[in-house]
Amino acid sequence: MNSHSPSQMNGSPLIKLTESEANIQNLLVEFSALYKSQHPEIESLVLRITGGWVRDKLLGLESNDLDIAVDSMTGLQFAEALNGYISDNSERLGIEPRHIHKIEKNPEKSKHLETATTRLYGLDIDFVNLRSEEYAHDSRVPIIRFGTPQEDAFRRDATLNALFYNLTEQKVEDFTGSGLADLEKGVLRTPLPPFETFNDDPLRVLRLLRFASTFGFEVSDGSLKAMEDDRIKEAFLRKISRERVGVEVSKMLVGKYPYVGLELISKVGFDGPIFCLLDTFKPSRPFLEPKSTLPRAVSKLREIVENLDRIPKVLVDGVFGNKRQTMMIWLCAALSHWGVTPAVDEKKRNTTAVMMIVREGLKLSIADAKLVSHALSMQKKISEFPEEPTRVELGQLMREVGEHWPLVFTYALLKDSIDNMSQFDKLISKYSELLKKVIAMELHDCWDIKPLVNGKDILKAFNARGGPWMAKAVEKGIEFQLEHPNVSAEECMEFLLARKPELMGV
């Protein structure tokens, strides 16, 4: 569990502003005071920075996520009035007015209220009014109205995300009464009863798990118990778009502690709703969903991560030195139990379940889906590969594994470790020796080898027409290149000509 004790000033946690943030605070306080004096009908005009910025600042982290809540007008109204003030005082303020961009409501992207965004002193700023929310039974899109600071705080996903920074009074406000304590203890707790919070918007389940992965925080027992409720899982499947699921899972897997989120997903039984094959893509024949092995997969990948000094350096550099590849290996771990389980795509063509889970269940890119599916499909071949291969055999394997071979080999090691829990040391030795051969034989980039003689060259030399034999001839030439790394194009063609009858099947 992570904990943090913020510095105090007059009983309130101390937030240290950067120069740009201080300039923004001075500008907004100055303008809001002037605006209120010119509009006496406004009872209050208090500006507060909300959410993640306050949390991160108290954790000693830098944050560029400045969301500013206005208490008595819409964010757009305030931003437009502010822009006029900047225009009239630009020389004194040292900034020019910027375009105010209005972001319309978009519930599918969790934008439940229009937002005005602009840029001040080099930082992007979002303005929105304080609000309260009321949810219908069958929707995560709330009915929005102006709210008090307390109502705005209690509608949020976690108490430590419900802290505000009052720009006028320069102090942190904790309207839930437990946000600061939970932040200090590193506990993720919902401001309202957790079942109500998750049932209103089940995406909050994933958000809490994502924050646990980001900061290494604990999730409160009450929140975990509510997540286990089948009614919350049903609401999650019914209310949440798969795009939103993919966004939160992606952020979780690139966090500092991805294993924390995945372990919690397994603990509360959310691996089914998250990593599911949608009914649309299940084969027409009887379909049996494989039993999840997520706890074992996470445990073994965590063991690999904790023993990187024992893992071949080419895998460490190729996978754990690259943010996307690191995300992909954790995703492979989460989906490892699916293996090569068949599925169909939207055109009823045969594919793998993993391909459709990544592409349609998580709405990640086709490239990501192909990569994860390829890694899982290659695992058995790598696992069963002979310990003393010829250069041709190893070169052919590397060509089949392809460009992302560090990831594919790392997954093969992981899956072997899952299937043989007590053989970890032996498996590390096995994979280390195999990869030493790859490097020693200079085959690490042979996946991109170009044939010395192409199909056009072969047709001309053979004085023949093309046909199915052509691909076999080109591949035979590549095998010859693998066996003889320094061979010339002329020697390769001589080799093929000597086997013309065999290659052409005559």
C-alpha angles and dihedrals in degrees: 000000000000120000134185133190110202120217112259133227118182090339094309125102111261118238117195112213126210118233092261092048091049090051090051092049093050092048095048095045091048094048097042091052091050093045093051091049089053093046106046090171088074109090095198140004110185123159122207132183106225142201127344098019092059092046093049094046091052089050090054093251128132116243133188093185101108112174111172120197121207117205104205109028140028120280090243093053092050095045093051092049090047091051090056090051091051090050091054093046104029096126094051093042094046095229137092125229112265133208113275109225117204115213109203123221111279112173093184088064093041092256100136096163134037113263131201114215130189140147126257127180091345097310130106113238130194119201121199135154124252109263148182125216137213121190130212116224097251102038140063089206105100131211103248129211136159110283144188122256088257093053091047091050096048093050091064128102099245136014092236088055090050096069117118132201111217105216095199097049093032093224141117115252122205106191095169090057094225106060096096094045092048091048091051091049094041095239126149109213130163116241092223125039105300097234090054091045095050096039091054092050115004090189085079088073090064093041092057091047090048092052089049088055092046099049105017089243126157123244114229118255091241092054092048091050091052091049089056092059111109090219089064091049090050091049090048092055092044101043109030123080116228089236089063091047090053093048093053094043091050091052090047094053094051092048123109092257108032091159090062092060094044093048090051091047088056094043094056094039096245096130089091097054092041104040098034133140105233115236091245091068100044115112117254091239118081108298123208115190111219119243113259118254093182097130092052093043093050092045093052096044089049088052090052091049090050091051101046090133087067096045120091107272093231089063094045092051095040098046112017094037092059123068096212094045091049089053090049095053091052089048090050088052092051091051099036095111090062092064110162095337106158126244138162129241127228090281092050092251117148116262138137128286090233091056091056095041092056096039101040106011094051098017093226121151124291087241090057091047093050092047095052092043091049093050092052093045094051096049098089094049092051092045092053096040114129117261093227105042126172118244089255093052093048092044091052090050092051091049091052093046090051138189097336094053095138089061093043093050092045090053091048089053090048095050092046087052092050091051094043104036095175097046100071097120092046092049093050088054092048095051093042091056093047093051092046086060091050091054095040091051090045092236098132092104100030089108084082097045114141119218113251088218120035132201094271091053091049094049091052095047093044092043087222143123123256123263144137089303091068097076089048091052093050091048091048088055091052090050088054089051091051091050093046108033094185098046119134128230090250092053091047092052091048088053092052095044090055087058098042097121092048093047094047094042095238 
